[in-house]
Amino acid sequence: MKNVEQSSFPGDTCFILFAHGSFSQTWRRPFFDLLQKLRQELGERAVSLAYLENSSPTLEEAIREAKDMTHFQILPLFMSKGRHLQEHLPQLLHQIQSQNPHISIQLLPPLGEHPLFWEMIANLVRHYFQTKAR
């Protein structure tokens, strides 16, 4: 049985979590765990994970592997728009889009620009502060 989120998520849309990447499996583990959790909730094909460098899959590979998907929403798991998001990612998206004119790609703001992210951090700090105070 599908969750409400699965039913309302467009069937031809893939949401891609986009991280920097690392050679370290330990570094990559939390991203993989998040991917698995989201896939359980939203469906296997609804969410993917891609890396800029030093890891697989790359963004190009993730889009290629998402067969029959025509709409992609990219969520950069970055705190802010540094050089990678200002220069490297737009160049990469332009290249992918020119090679795949039948797909649409929407670049979302980085994680660090979302107010829910900052509220989560504030809640976490409050939690640790209250725990420490005991």
C-alpha positions in Angstrom: 0.0 0.0 0.0 1.3 3.4 -0.9 1.7 6.3 1.5 -0.1 9.5 0.9 3.2 11.0 -0.2 3.7 8.3 -2.8 0.3 8.8 -4.3 0.7 12.6 -4.7 4.2 12.4 -6.0 4.2 12.7 -9.8 5.1 9.3 -11.3 7.6 10.8 -13.8 9.4 12.9 -11.3 12.6 11.9 -9.5 13.9 13.9 -6.6 17.7 13.8 -6.5 19.7 14.4 -3.3 22.9 16.0 -4.4 26.0 15.8 -2.2 29.7 16.7 -2.6 31.1 13.2 -2.5 34.0 11.5 -0.8 36.2 8.5 -1.2 35.3 7.5 2.4 32.5 5.0 2.8 32.0 6.3 6.3 31.3 9.8 5.0 28.8 8.5 2.4 26.9 6.2 4.8 24.5 8.9 6.2 23.5 9.9 2.7 22.8 6.3 1.7 20.8 5.8 4.9 18.7 8.9 4.2 18.1 7.7 0.6 16.9 4.3 1.9 14.5 5.9 4.4 13.0 8.2 1.8 12.6 5.4 -0.7 10.7 3.4 1.8 8.3 6.4 2.3 8.1 7.7 -1.3 8.9 4.8 -3.4 12.1 3.3 -4.9 12.0 5.4 -8.1 10.9 8.7 -6.6 14.2 9.5 -4.9 17.8 9.1 -5.9 21.2 10.2 -4.7 24.1 11.7 -6.7 27.5 13.1 -6.0 29.6 15.9 -7.5 32.9 14.1 -7.2 34.8 11.2 -5.6 31.7 9.0 -5.4 29.1 7.2 -7.5 26.6 7.7 -8.9 27.4 11.1 -10.4 24.5 13.3 -11.3 24.7 12.2 -14.9 24.6 8.5 -13.9 21.7 9.1 -11.5 19.6 10.7 -14.3 20.5 8.0 -16.7 19.6 5.3 -14.2 16.2 6.9 -13.6 14.7 5.4 -16.8 11.3 6.8 -17.9 11.6 9.8 -15.5 11.3 13.1 -17.3 11.3 15.6 -14.5 14.1 15.9 -12.0 14.3 18.1 -8.9 17.8 18.5 -7.5 18.3 19.3 -3.8 21.9 20.3 -3.1 22.8 19.0 0.4 25.1 21.9 0.9 25.0 24.7 3.5 25.2 27.5 1.0 25.9 28.5 -2.5 29.7 28.2 -2.7 31.8 27.7 -5.8 30.4 24.2 -6.5 26.8 25.5 -6.6 27.6 28.8 -8.3 29.9 27.4 -11.0 30.3 23.7 -11.2 26.7 22.5 -10.8 25.2 25.0 -13.3 27.8 23.9 -15.9 27.0 20.3 -15.2 23.2 20.8 -15.4 23.7 22.7 -18.7 25.7 19.8 -20.1 23.1 17.2 -18.9 20.2 19.2 -20.3 21.8 19.7 -23.7 22.4 16.0 -23.9 18.9 15.2 -22.7 16.5 17.8 -24.2 13.5 15.6 -23.4 13.9 16.0 -19.6 13.3 19.0 -17.3 15.6 19.8 -14.4 14.7 22.1 -11.5 17.5 23.1 -9.2 16.3 23.7 -5.7 18.0 26.0 -3.2 20.7 24.3 -1.1 19.6 22.7 2.1 21.2 25.5 4.2 18.8 28.1 2.7 15.7 26.3 3.9 14.1 27.7 7.1 13.2 24.2 8.3 16.8 23.2 8.2 17.8 26.1 10.5 14.9 25.3 12.8 16.1 21.7 13.1 19.5 22.9 14.0 18.1 25.3 16.6 16.0 22.5 18.1 19.1 20.2 18.2 21.1 22.9 20.0 18.3 23.5 22.4 18.1 19.7 23.0 21.8 19.4 23.8 21.7 22.6 25.9 18.9 21.2 28.0 20.5 17.8 28.2 23.8 19.4 29.3 22.0 21.5 31.9 20.7 18.5 33.7 
